[in-house]
Amino acid sequence: MARKNPKTVTARYAIGDIVRHRIYPFRGVIFDVDPEFANTEEWYESIPEDMRPRRDQPFYHLFAENAETEYIAYVSEQNLLPDESGEPVRHPQVPEVFEWISDAKRYLIRPGLEH
């Protein structure tokens, strides 16, 4: 019996990259990537239908921030752009997971935390 090759998904962004949302005013550092949607149905249904992203694309977990607060965000690849500010992210969990590399203006996972 012939098997079809599973679809290979290549994520545009990597863990440690700083990105911003295409529509909403927030940015963050990526700390995990799902090759396709892997959140709850309730979360997905809470997005207005005309703005719902496709499920068959990478989704990113971010230590996110906006002007008022810091939080965890889950964002589809189609809604992310590279953050060009060159500034570190102020989210309080970032230093637990990452080291800021100022010359590269990006983050690297702290030694011992890689998997």
Secondary structure, 3 states (H helix, E strand, C coil): CCCCCCCCCCCCCCCCCEEEECCCCCEEEEEEEECCCCCCHHHHHCCCHHHCCCCCCCEEEEEEECCCCEEEEEEEHHHEEECCCCCCCCCCCHHHHEEEECCCCEEEECCCCCC
